[in-house]
């Protein structure tokens, strides 16, 4: 049986940027985000602004940004299976309700307009693109 799994995507931005508003200057040099292009000056502010705009869309639907992101992933095709990381049972329950969130064509277009490339800044630092099997 073939799984047809070709790619397992990581987070567009670490959750800390979307929720806790961690500032890049506060990151230790050992943090992956310390060298992440999306956390660098110029890109970081644009990504925070995008998350704020996504939050507006989410609130209008009675959802969180995480739920909106998961619902968006579920529209990408039956071959996409989001596997969100979490540290609490509360978040597991919250995330599971994303499957009930309906995104209209207008909503999908709005998300694509906010983040047409998935985020500001390169996905990987210094050409460190993983080799996929």
N, C-alpha and C positions, 0 to 999 in steps of 0.2 A: 504494500500500500504506500503510495506516495503522498507526502504531506503538502507539497507545493509551497513550502515556506521558503521564501527567498530573502527576506529581510526582516529583522526585528528592530524596529525603530526605538531610539531612546527619547527622552524628554526633549521637547523643543527648547525649553529653558528649565533649569532646576526649579523645583517647587518654591524654594526660598525666595526666588526673585518674584514669583507671582503672588506670594502670600505674605511672607514675613518682612519683605523689603530689606533684605540684607544688602549692604552696600559693598561693591567690589573691593574698595580699599580695606575693608575689615577682614577679607579672606586671607588665610594663611597661605604662604607660597606652596605648601604641600597639597592644597586643594586643587582638584581638576579645574574648577571654575576660575581659578586664579589666572590660568592661561587660555581659557575658553574665549574665542573671539566674540562671542555674544555677550560676554561680561566686560568687555573692554570699553573705555571711554568712547562716547559717541554711539556705539551699538547698544550699550546697556540701557541708556535713557530711552532710546527708541523702543526697545523691547518692553520696558516697564509701561510706556505709554500704550503700546499695543495690548498688553494685558489689561490695562485700565479700560480700554475700549471694549475688549472682549467681556470684561466684567459687566459693562453696561448692557450688552446683549444678553448675558446670562441672567442678570437680575430681572430683565423684562420677561424672561421665561420662567422665573421662579427657581433658578438653578445657580450653581456655583460655576466658576470658570473651569474647574476640573471636570464637572459634569458636561459642560458645553464641549470641551475638548474631546472627551470620550465619545459623546454623541456624534461629533464631527467625524471621528475616526470610524465609527460604525457605518457611516455613509460612504466610505471609500471602497466598499465591496465586501462580499461574503468571505473573501480570503484574508481579510484583516481582522485580527483578534487582539484588541487592546488588553494589555496585562499591566494595570497600574500598580505601582508600588505604594505601600502604605505602612503606617506604624500603629494603626489602631483599628479596632473593630468598627468604630463609628464611621471611619473613612471608607471601609469596605462596603458598609451598608449605603453610605452616601453615593459612592461611585457606582454601585450596582443599579441605582435608579436612572443612570444616564441612558440606559437602554430604552427607557420609557419616554425620553425627551424627543420630540418631533422637531426636526429642522426643515423649514420650508426652503424652496429654491432661493427666495430673497435672503433668508438667514444664512444659507451657505455662501451666497455671493458676498454678503457683508463680511463674513469671516475671511473669505479669500481676499477681499479688498484690504482688510486690516493686516493680514500676514500673507502676502502673495508668495513669499519665498519660505515661509515657515519660521521666520525670525530674521532679525538684522544681525549680520555677521556670519562668517563661515561656520559650518557645522563642526569642523575639526580644526584644531590648531596646527600650524606648521606642516600641513600636508600629512598629518597622522591619520589618514583614512584607513579604517580597518579592512582587512582582507576577509571577504565573505566566502564561505565554503559553498 
